[in-house]
Amino acid sequence: MLPAAFWFLVSILALGSPKPSLNYLQNHFSAKGESEEVRSAALKRLLEVFGLEDHPASPPRSHKQPPQYMLDLYNTVADVDGVTKDPTVLEGNTVRSFFDKLRSDEIEFLFNLSTVARSETVLTAELHLFKLRPQASLTFNRHHFCQVSVYQVTDSSKMNISQSKKLVSSRLIPIHSNGWEVFTITQAIRTWTLDEHSNLGLLVTVKALSGSRIDLRTVRFASGGSHHHSKQPMLVLFTDDGRRAPSMEVALRGSEDSSAGPSLPVRSLTLPAAGHRRARSIDYEEDRDKMPCQRLPLYVDFEEIGWSGWIVSPRGYNAYHCKGSCPFPLGQNMRPTNHATVQSIINALKLTKGIEMPCCVPDKLFSINLLYFDDDENVVLKQYDDMVAGSCGCH
């Protein structure tokens, strides 16, 4: 379950529909007498929920577009609101992309991995290279395939000596093809994350099947210095930062047990006019005790909290929240547990003093995905567990 501070903050920032304005937020804080320190603490706690020490600086307007690969991956994993469509698609909960820092016309690459936390476990690392078509004057070639090998550089001062590099991946690829080629280089990246000083870059060689060298004008890969940014060499890391929520397993198991029950209705909340807020809030508190347990909107708008500059997608999401009473008798539409049913009976019969009615809480939670720029202007895809109330029940 998410900490109370998170739900406190998002309820302040975005409750119901339509979305509250910044003026509403300011009035809310002043009306409640909340200090700026409280607001800062709440925003800091929200950053912690998203696994960040501080929000990344917004990239300059001239910043290149996110890699198409990362956009496609996000759209495969998440729906338009960022909610995970299938939790088994991603390996781990984080995908990081890095562009080559050398920007050389040679087949040498260097990636800055300083933004990868030591707590992250590297599951898979891939080098993505875009193979260009052979030059027209060299299209005729008796070879149909070539051997492309990726080496981890171990001594940059002796690049031509075999002892100065370590083979990490090798594949046969068609000479006359063009498009993205992917090489798995996980072991090299794990070495670099353990010892950043060992990161001396990668070297790619192209040879004929006989072992002889091939004219590099025949087999060409796009470089960061001479080709469009959409074809730049890219390193992609699939990692896990250990944030998997222990409640996820319980939530999934609970959803299987109660899958036969119908979902609770979804109602929209409208913010009362300023002049009637006090009177309407009293009426609403009374109505809340009468309305049955149900799921209500709770929209988190990243623009309202100043995060839209570095988050690519989504622009916000509906976290939902649960509200309402759980009176006896509990119907199946309230998705009660056996414990809640017994508790409601004890409460109704007043068999034991101090026993309250069961509470209306989320009984199914979904994860969301964020695609964003980090401090080094790399694009990151992160998945966060237990961020959306999928349904509500009496527990």
Protein Blocks (a to p, Z undefined) as FASTA:
>chain_A
ZZfklmmmmmmmogcjddddfklmmmmmmmnopafklmmmmmmmmmmmnopabdcddddf
klccddfklmmmmmmmpcfkopafblklpgcjbdcddddfklpabdcddddfklpcfkbc
cfbdcdddddddddfklmpcfbfbdcddddddfbfklmmbmklpccfbdcdddfkbgcdd
dddfkkmmmmmmmmmmlmnbjcdddddfkopacdfklmccddfklmcfklgccdddddde
hlacfklmmmmmmmmmmmmpccddddddddddfklmmmmmmmmmmmmmmpccdddddddd
fklnopmmmmmbdcbdcebpaeddddddddfklopafklmmmmmmmmnomaghiacdddd
dfbdcddddddddfkopacddddehkbcfbdcdZZ
